[in-house]
């Protein structure tokens, strides 16, 4: 990894963290919930493209966590959306 790629990935991770933390306190707002959902979709797409398209990573124990977290979140969040998002 180049220093530039490391900084870009770090910045992307920080922005994603900010969005998810904001969403955690504002789950009742539908668009915020949807944006948080998209962060998991983008993360899964990013890691899947690195693994299957660009072949710049191998699938091992460290890579299991982001794939599992993103996959479970993409399944779980639509199932519980109506519980958290309130209609005004």
C-alpha positions, -999 to +999 in steps of 0.1 A: +000+000+000+013+034-008+012+063+018-015+080-003-037+049-004-033+045+034-043+081+040-073+078+016-085+046+033-080+063+067-101+093+056-128+071+042-129+051+074-132+083+095-160+097+073-179+064+075-174+064+113-188+099+116-219+090+095-225+058+115-221+076+149-245+103+138-270+078+126-267+058+159-282+088+177-307+097+150-321+064+138-356+078+139-348+100+109-354+079+077-328+095+054-301+092+081-309+056+086-307+051+048-273+069+046-259+046+073-272+016+054-254+028+023-221+030+042-223-007+047-232-013+011-202+008-001-179-010+024-190-045+012-186-034-024-152-020-017-139-051+000-155-074-025-140-055-055-105-056-038-109-094-033-126-105-066-119-078-092-086-062-084-073-092-065-053-069-042-062-089-010-066-124+001-094-137+022-081-146+057-090-140+093-085-102+093-108-099+063-136-119+078-146-091+101-154-064+076-172-089+053-192-103+082-201-069+097-212-054+063-231-085+053-250-089+086-257-051+087-271-052+052-295-081+062-304-068+096-310-031+090-339-034+065-355-060+088-356-036+118-360-003+100-397+001+109-389-003+146-364+026+145-377+050+119-407+070+130-431+087+106-438+124+114 
